[in-house]
Amino acid sequence: MVFITAELGTNHMGDIKIAKKLIDAAVFAGCDAVKLQKKNVEKIYTKEFLDSPIESPWGSTQRDMRQHREFNDNQFKQIDLHCKRKKIPWFVSCWDVESQIHMRKFRTKFNKIASAMLVHEKLLHTIAEEKKYTFISTGMSSLKDIEKAVKIFRKHHCPFELMHCHSAYPMPVEEANLKLIPFLKKKFRCKVGYSGHEAAATYVSLPAVFLGATSIERHITLDRASYGTDQAASLEPKGLNTMIRDIRILEKIMGDGKKRVWKSEIP
């Protein structure tokens, strides 16, 4: 079955109550896991950028907005407990080495490489050394970038899955280029999933599955009109429910490719 991950991203807006509601929506829809992000804001952005102005509900600079959206250990402990109660695994994509090492304390089952971090070789080595199954997004990258990442994970004998991805939020659907899924699968001899940032609910994820995607990741939100850069590229609970329902139907329709005479044909 296709492994479906609900990406909370920054759509929780730093509010643990919203995060729990998003997790509940993912569980209700039938997701296989939920994912969050972890960043050391001061390390991955320049001071000039963090000091630059932006109006948000939490202040007037990029620093105010981005620091507010980062969960602390106590909040992650609440996430961990809530997911255990709901019986759904959670994991994170870390954007710096310090955060990756720090989050090891939660003993999550999976890792994730965000597209923006695909060329961060020190971070890739740090993650691959953990030997957890890792989803590697490939937005904004060249084939050479992907090849270097694959070599690192194979060097450390770390299981991984590439994820075809487009990093615009939302993605123009004419740039989805889903034929890359079987191409990447053949070229790198590995599983390939799809991480989508399109505005529409299902009409990109479904053909991705038809073309062989072994996993699907979509951002989710309670309200696509909420504040934030990711909201418009996310699914509300109803859209998430529809997508997963249709993927599960599509899996049945596709079958196993073995020729047989069905009992229903015999009469």
N, C-alpha and C positions, 0 to 999 in steps of 0.2 A: 504493500500500500504506500501511496505517496505520503511523506512525512510533512505535516503542515504546522508551521510556526506562526504564532501571532506576535508581531513585533510591537512592543509598547513604545519603543523609541523615546522621544521626549513628549509624547502626547499626554502623559500623566501630569505634565507641567509642575512637577515637584510635589504633587499632592498624593499622599499615600492612599487616601480614600478613593481617588480616581483610579489609581493603579489597581487597587483591589477590584473595583467594578470592571475594569478592562480584563483582568484575569478571569473573573466570573463569566464575562461574555465569551471569552476564548474557550472556557470549559464547556459552557452550554452549547457552543457551536460545534464542538468535537475536535478542537485543535489538539495536536500531539505535544506541544510545548509552547511556552511563552518566553520572549526574549526582551531584555532591557539593555541599556548602555551604561558604561562607566568611563568617566574621563577625569583626568586632573586638568581642570580648565587652565590653570596657570602654566602648565607645561606644554600644552598642545597649541595654544594661541599666543600671538605676540602681545606684549603690553600695549602697543599702539592700537591693535585691534580691540582688545578688551576695554580700553579706555574710550573707544569711539562711541558716539551717541546712538542710542536706539530706544524708543519709547516702548515699554512693556508694563504689564501690571505690577512688576516687582522693582522698577527703577528706571533709570534713564541711560544706562550704558550696557554694552554687550556683556560685561562682567556681571552686572546685576542679574541680567536675564539668564545667563548660562549657569552661573553658580546656583541660582534658585532651583534649576531643573535637575541638579545632581543629588541623588539620594545618598545619605550617610549610612554608616554601618547599622544603626538602630532601625532605619527604614528598610534596609535590605534584609535584616533579620525578620521584620514583619512580613516582607514579601515571601521569604523562605517558609515561614510558618503557614502563611495563607495558602501557598502552593501545595504544601504537604497535606493540608486539610482538604484541599480540592483535588488532590491526587493528580497533579499535572507538573511535569518537570519544568524548571526555569533555568535560564543561563544568560550570559551577558556577552556583549562585544565590548572589549576594552580598547581604548584608543591610545594607551601609553603603557610602557613596561611596568611602571610602578603600580598602576591600577590592576594590571593582570596578576601580578604577584600578590597584591593585597586581597584580591577576590578569591584566591585559592582556599581561603578559610571556609568558604561556603560549600565546597566539594560538589559543585554542579557537574552534571553528566556530560555536557557538551561545551564546545567553544565556538566562537564566531569571529571571523576576520571581516571587518567592515571594508567596503571598497576603498575608502580613503586611506586605509592602513595597509593595503596590499603590497606597497613598496617599502614598508617599514620593516626592514630585514631583521633588526634586533628583536622587535616585537614578535615577528613570525617564528624566530628560533625559540623565544621564551614560551610561546604557546605550543609549538610542536613538541618541545621537551616534555610537556605534560601528558602527551600521548592520548588525549581525549579526542573523541570523534569531533572533527572541526568542519564547519560550513564556511567556505571561502567565497565571498562575493567578488565579482570581477568588473564592476562598473568603472568607467573612466580609464580602463587599463589596456595595454597592448598585449599581444600574444607573448612577447618577451617577458613582460612583467609577470604574467600568469605562469610561464615556464619556470622562472626563478623561484616563485612561491611553491610550486609543485615539487621542485628539487629539494627545497628545505624540508618539506613535510615527509618526503620519501627518505631523505637522509636520516631523519629521526624516527623513521618507521611509525609515523603518526597517521592514523586513518583520517581521511578527509573526503569532502565532496565539494566540487566547484559549484558556484551558483551564478548562472547567467544573470546579469543585472545592468540596468541603465540608471545613472545617478541623478537625473533631473527629477525634481519634485514639483508637479507631477511629470511623468514621462510622456512625451508626444507618442501616441500609439504607432504612428508610422515609422518610428525608430526602434520598435520592439525587437526586430530582427531575430525572431525565435528559431530560425534555422541554425543559429549558432549552437543551440543545445545539442543536437546530434553531432555537429562538427567538433565541439569541445570534448564530447564523450569519446569520440573516435581518436582525436589527436592526443589526448592526455590519458586515455585508457582508465577512466574513472567515472563514477556517478556524477551527474550534473543536475542541479536543481534550478529553480527560478525565483529570484527575489524581485518582486514587482513594486513599482512606485506609480503605476497608472491610476488615474482618477476613477475609471470604470470598475465595476464590481468583479466581473468574471470573464469578460471576453478576451483577455490576454492569458490569464492563468490556465484556462481550459485547454486552448491549443498547445500551451507549454507542456501540459501533462500528456497530451496526445503525441507530442514530438519526443517524449521520453523523459521529461523532468521527473526526478525521483523525490524532490522536495519542493515545497512552495512556502515562501515567506511573504507575508503582507503586513504592513503597518495597520493598526486598528485604532479607532477613536470612538468616543461616545458621541461626538458631534463634529462633523467635518468643517463646520463654520467657526470652531473654537480658535483661540489665539494660537499661533505657532506655524512654523514653515512646513511641517510634515502633515498637517491635518488634511489638506486637500488631496494628498496622495494616499489617503488611508481609507479603510473600510469601516463603516459603522456596523454595529452588531447585526442588523438585518442583512446587510451586504455580505458579511462574513458567513452568516448562516447559509445564505444562498450559494456562495462560492464552494463551501465544503460539501454541501448537498450535491451540487452538480459534479464536483470532482469524484465523489464516491460513485455516482451514477455512471460517469464516464469510465471509471475503472472496470465496472461490470460490463459495460458495452464493449470495451476493447478486448476482454477475454484473455485467453492464454496463447492464442495463435495455433493451437493444435486442432487438426482436422478430425471431426467426429460426426457421427450421426446422432442427433439429439432425440431423446425419447419423444419430444413433442412432434418430431418429423415422422415418426414411424406410422401413425395412422394414415 
